[in-house]
Amino acid sequence: MSVHDDLLARRADYPILGRKTYLINNSLGAMHRGVRDSLASYADAWATDGVEAWHDWLPLMTRVADLVGAIIGAPPGTTVMHQNVAALLGAVASCLDLSGPRNKVVTTAMDWPGSHYLWTEHARFGADLVVVPSDDGVGVDAQRVVDAIDARTLVVSVSYVLFKSAYVMNLAPIVARAHEVGALVLLDSYQAAGVLPFSVTDLGVDLCVGGSVKYLCGGPGNGWLYAAPGVVESLRPAQVGWFGHARPFGFEWSAVEYAKGAGRFMGGTPGLPAAYAAIPGYQAVLDVGLDRIRERSLSLTQPLLEGALERGFTVRSPHDPARRGGHVTIDPGDSERVHDVLLERGFAVDHRPGVGIRVGPHFYNSAEECTAILDEMAAIVG
């Protein structure tokens, strides 16, 4: 019996598990059955209360943000919701003065492409982008990131878990060096939240962004940002909306007076339907507990990795479980074709060019499903 096999009792909460072998939680987590009722309650409030529904909707946005905060170890009131990470990164970037000598942005070649697009385009405002390479296409040496940080560095933008390989970055020396020179640390924890236990306060990062479509099983439209209390009041986003004002319903025609804390990053009218949809998935993660989820994840991904190697496949994820997040990237050969055939045969996984097939079980998946997909890969490649 695998670790925490009692969690398989929760499979009934995720309807898609009854229809296919769903191992793509690193890309889109399975929908909790409670989402239908949660969305219905949103629709009922709109239909019944009309504009008066805002009395319930606004506190709900705070509640949802604090659910995320509980998952990532953030104090209540330090996390806000937004529609996606791209918008939040843009808001953070709009706080920065890149026109002076301190204009260096440090990131890595293994970070999410969307983040790279943003920092590349900020060269037009003066950003000097330094991209730390990967030696093996799996991880990034933290010391190389540390060495790239100097007195000209304004922000260090890195991922906790790398999206292609599930490599877990060694953040401690990076954060220490950034703070030593007075630079901000902006952490992307999209591939970590919901599968890797961590605390943003313990990590000491200044800002942390993420979303909900992966292991949080919260669906699209739910990006979020944590802003450290000791830092956020010094940040003045130029990309701001009326909900980022201290008194949004005062409709004041003047220079913006920022909301206290992370609230200044809320932007415009929030996406209520998405927030309602996120609640059941977030709550399930909290109910199961991050430590149990991590133990369950490792009990599935380690045999998955070892089974792939035994079958002669290439694995482009860390072999050391302590350095690996929630998925295993496997190249059985001709991986794009294999991926397409797997989808036709009812196995939900994804393919990333140049690395292979990402297999991401969650706490509700079984060891048998992980073995089955390896056997299917072997049958396809012959």
C-alpha positions in Angstrom: 0.0 0.0 0.0 1.3 3.5 -0.9 1.6 6.3 1.5 -1.8 7.8 2.4 -3.8 5.5 0.2 -6.8 6.6 2.3 -6.8 9.8 0.2 -8.1 7.7 -2.7 -11.5 8.0 -1.0 -11.5 11.6 -2.2 -11.4 10.6 -5.8 -15.2 10.8 -5.9 -14.8 14.6 -5.4 -13.1 14.9 -8.8 -15.5 13.7 -11.5 -12.9 13.5 -14.3 -11.1 10.7 -12.5 -13.9 8.4 -13.3 -13.5 9.0 -17.0 -9.8 9.1 -17.7 -6.4 8.6 -16.2 -5.8 12.2 -15.2 -2.1 12.8 -14.6 -1.8 16.4 -15.7 -2.3 18.2 -12.4 1.0 20.2 -13.1 -0.9 21.9 -15.9 -4.6 21.8 -15.0 -5.8 20.3 -11.7 -9.0 18.3 -11.7 -12.2 20.2 -11.0 -13.7 19.5 -7.5 -17.4 18.6 -7.7 -18.2 21.4 -5.3 -17.4 24.0 -8.0 -20.9 23.6 -9.5 -22.6 24.4 -6.3 -20.2 27.3 -5.6 -20.8 28.8 -9.0 -24.5 28.3 -8.5 -24.4 30.3 -5.3 -22.7 33.2 -7.1 -25.4 33.1 -9.8 -28.1 32.9 -7.2 -26.7 36.0 -5.4 -26.6 38.0 -8.6 -30.0 36.9 -9.7 -31.6 37.5 -6.3 -29.7 40.4 -4.8 -28.5 42.2 -7.8 -26.2 45.1 -6.9 -26.7 44.3 -3.2 -24.7 41.2 -3.7 -21.6 43.3 -3.5 -22.0 43.2 0.3 -21.2 39.5 0.2 -18.9 39.5 -2.8 -16.3 41.9 -1.5 -15.7 39.9 1.8 -15.6 36.8 -0.3 -12.6 38.1 -2.3 -10.8 38.6 1.0 -11.8 35.2 2.1 -10.5 33.5 -1.0 -7.2 35.5 -0.9 -6.7 34.4 2.7 -7.3 30.7 1.7 -4.4 31.1 -0.6 -2.4 32.8 2.1 -3.0 29.8 4.4 -1.7 27.5 1.7 1.5 29.5 1.2 2.1 30.5 4.8 1.2 34.1 4.4 -0.5 36.1 7.2 -4.1 37.1 6.6 -4.5 40.3 4.6 -1.2 40.0 2.8 -2.5 38.2 -0.3 -4.7 39.5 -3.1 -6.5 37.9 -6.0 -6.2 39.0 -9.7 -7.1 37.4 -13.0 -3.6 36.0 -13.8 0.1 36.2 -13.0 0.9 38.2 -16.1 -1.3 41.1 -14.9 0.3 40.9 -11.4 3.8 40.9 -12.8 3.0 43.9 -14.9 1.7 45.7 -11.8 4.8 44.8 -9.8 7.1 45.9 -12.7 5.2 49.2 -12.8 6.5 50.0 -9.3 10.1 49.9 -10.5 12.2 52.8 -11.6 14.5 51.3 -14.3 15.8 54.6 -15.6 18.7 54.9 -13.3 22.0 53.1 -12.7 20.2 50.5 -10.5 18.2 48.8 -13.3 19.4 45.2 -13.3 16.8 42.4 -13.3 18.1 38.9 -12.6 16.2 35.8 -13.7 16.9 32.3 -15.1 16.7 30.6 -18.5 14.4 28.0 -16.9 11.7 30.5 -15.8 8.2 30.7 -17.3 8.4 32.2 -20.8 5.6 34.8 -20.0 7.8 36.2 -17.2 10.8 36.4 -19.6 8.6 38.2 -22.2 7.7 40.9 -19.6 11.3 41.5 -18.4 12.6 41.5 -21.9 10.1 44.2 -23.0 11.0 46.3 -20.0 14.4 46.9 -21.6 12.5 49.8 -23.4 12.2 51.4 -19.9 15.8 50.8 -19.0 15.9 47.3 -17.6 19.2 45.5 -17.9 18.1 41.8 -18.0 20.6 39.1 -16.9 19.4 35.6 -17.6 21.3 32.9 -15.6 21.6 29.8 -17.8 21.0 26.1 -17.0 23.9 23.7 -17.5 21.7 20.6 -18.0 18.3 21.8 -19.0 16.9 20.5 -15.7 18.0 22.9 -12.9 19.8 26.2 -12.3 22.8 26.4 -10.0 21.8 28.8 -7.2 25.4 30.0 -6.8 25.3 31.2 -10.4 22.2 33.3 -9.6 23.9 34.6 -6.4 27.0 35.6 -8.5 24.8 37.5 -10.9 23.4 39.7 -8.1 25.2 42.9 -7.4 24.7 46.5 -6.2 23.0 47.4 -9.5 20.3 44.7 -9.0 16.8 46.0 -8.5 14.8 42.8 -8.5 15.5 39.1 -8.6 12.7 37.2 -10.4 12.9 33.4 -10.0 10.6 30.4 -9.8 10.5 28.1 -6.8 9.8 25.0 -8.9 10.9 25.1 -12.6 8.0 24.3 -14.9 9.8 22.0 -17.4 11.6 19.8 -15.0 10.0 20.2 -11.5 13.5 21.2 -10.2 13.2 22.9 -6.8 15.4 25.9 -6.6 17.6 26.5 -3.6 16.2 29.9 -2.6 18.0 30.6 0.7 21.3 31.9 -0.7 19.5 33.8 -3.5 17.2 35.6 -1.0 20.1 36.3 1.3 22.3 37.8 -1.4 19.4 39.9 -2.9 18.6 41.4 0.5 22.3 42.0 1.2 22.4 44.4 -1.8 18.9 45.8 -1.2 17.2 44.0 -4.1 13.6 42.7 -4.1 12.9 39.0 -4.5 9.9 38.2 -6.6 9.1 34.5 -6.4 6.9 32.6 -8.9 5.5 29.7 -6.9 2.9 28.5 -9.5 4.4 25.0 -9.8 4.9 24.8 -6.0 1.7 25.9 -4.4 -0.6 23.0 -3.5 2.0 20.3 -3.8 5.1 21.6 -1.9 4.8 22.8 1.7 6.4 26.2 2.1 6.0 29.5 3.9 6.6 32.8 2.1 7.4 34.3 5.5 10.0 31.6 6.3 11.5 32.0 2.8 11.8 35.7 3.4 10.7 36.7 -0.1 9.3 40.1 -0.7 6.7 39.2 -3.3 5.2 35.9 -4.4 2.9 35.3 -7.3 1.1 32.2 -8.4 -2.1 30.9 -9.9 -4.7 28.2 -9.4 -5.0 26.1 -12.4 -2.4 23.5 -11.3 -2.2 21.7 -7.9 -4.6 24.1 -6.2 -7.4 22.9 -8.5 -8.9 26.3 -8.5 -9.3 26.8 -12.2 -8.4 29.7 -14.4 -8.9 33.4 -13.6 -7.4 33.2 -10.2 -3.9 34.6 -10.0 -2.7 35.9 -6.7 0.1 37.9 -5.1 1.6 38.0 -1.6 3.4 41.2 -0.6 5.5 41.2 2.5 4.2 43.7 5.1 7.6 45.3 5.6 8.0 46.0 1.9 4.7 46.6 0.3 4.1 50.2 1.6 7.2 51.3 -0.4 5.7 50.0 -3.6 3.7 52.3 -5.8 2.3 50.6 -8.8 1.6 52.7 -11.9 -0.6 49.9 -13.2 -3.4 50.4 -10.7 -7.2 50.2 -10.7 -10.0 51.5 -8.6 -10.0 48.6 -6.2 -6.4 49.5 -5.5 -7.5 52.8 -4.0 -7.8 53.2 -0.3 -11.5 54.1 -0.8 -12.7 52.6 -4.0 -16.3 53.5 -3.5 -15.4 57.1 -2.7 -14.8 57.6 -6.5 -12.3 60.4 -5.8 -11.1 62.3 -8.8 -7.5 62.9 -7.7 -4.1 61.2 -7.5 -4.5 57.6 -6.3 -4.2 57.0 -2.6 -3.1 53.5 -2.4 -4.9 50.9 -0.4 -2.9 49.6 2.6 -0.8 46.6 2.0 -1.3 44.1 -0.8 -4.7 45.6 -1.6 -3.0 48.2 -3.8 -2.4 45.5 -6.3 -6.0 44.4 -6.7 -6.5 46.4 -9.9 -10.0 46.8 -11.3 -13.3 45.0 -10.7 -12.4 41.5 -9.4 -13.4 38.3 -11.2 -16.1 37.0 -8.9 -17.1 33.8 -10.8 -13.5 32.6 -10.8 -13.1 33.2 -7.1 -16.2 31.2 -6.3 -15.0 28.4 -8.5 -11.7 28.3 -6.6 -13.0 27.8 -3.1 -13.7 24.0 -3.2 -10.2 23.2 -4.6 -8.4 25.5 -2.2 -10.3 24.1 0.8 -9.6 20.5 -0.2 -5.9 21.2 -0.3 -6.1 22.8 3.2 -8.2 19.9 4.5 -5.8 17.3 3.3 -2.8 19.3 4.4 0.4 20.2 2.6 2.6 17.8 4.4 0.4 14.9 3.6 0.1 16.0 0.0 3.9 16.2 -0.3 4.3 12.7 1.2 1.7 11.3 -1.2 3.3 13.1 -4.1 6.7 11.7 -3.4 5.3 8.2 -3.0 3.9 8.4 -6.5 6.6 10.4 -8.4 9.6 8.4 -7.1 8.4 5.0 -8.4 7.2 6.8 -11.5 10.8 8.2 -12.1 12.4 4.8 -11.3 10.0 2.9 -13.5 10.7 5.3 -16.4 14.4 4.7 -16.0 13.9 0.9 -15.7 12.1 1.0 -19.1 15.0 2.8 -20.7 13.3 6.2 -20.9 15.1 9.5 -20.4 14.1 11.5 -17.3 14.6 15.2 -17.3 13.6 15.9 -13.7 15.8 15.7 -10.6 16.4 12.1 -9.3 16.7 13.4 -5.8 13.2 13.7 -4.4 14.2 16.6 -2.2 15.0 18.7 -5.3 11.9 17.7 -7.2 8.4 19.2 -7.2 5.2 17.5 -8.1 5.8 16.1 -11.6 8.3 14.0 -13.6 9.3 14.8 -17.1 9.8 11.7 -19.2 11.1 11.3 -22.7 10.4 7.8 -24.0 11.6 8.8 -27.5 9.4 10.4 -30.1 7.7 12.0 -27.1 5.3 14.3 -29.0 3.8 11.4 -30.9 3.7 9.3 -27.8 1.9 12.2 -26.0 -0.7 12.4 -28.7 -1.4 8.7 -28.6 -1.7 8.8 -24.8 -4.3 11.4 -25.1 -6.3 9.3 -27.6 -6.1 6.4 -25.2 -7.5 8.3 -22.2 -4.3 9.4 -20.5 -4.2 13.1 -19.7 -0.6 14.4 -19.7 1.2 17.2 -21.5 4.2 17.6 -23.7 6.9 20.4 -23.6 9.2 20.8 -26.6 12.8 19.7 -26.0 12.1 17.9 -22.7 9.3 15.4 -23.1 6.1 14.4 -21.4 5.2 15.9 -18.0 3.4 13.5 -15.7 2.0 15.2 -12.6 0.0 13.0 -10.2 -1.9 14.6 -7.2 -3.0 13.3 -3.9 -6.1 11.7 -5.5 -4.2 9.7 -8.0 -3.2 6.0 -7.5 0.1 4.2 -7.9 -1.7 1.9 -10.4 -2.3 4.9 -12.7 1.3 5.8 -12.6 2.4 2.3 -13.6 -0.3 2.1 -16.3 1.0 5.2 -18.1 4.5 3.9 -18.1 3.3 0.6 -19.5 1.3 2.5 -22.1 4.4 4.6 -23.1 6.4 1.4 -23.5 3.7 -0.2 -25.7 3.5 2.9 -27.9 7.3 3.1 -28.5 7.4 -0.7 -29.1 
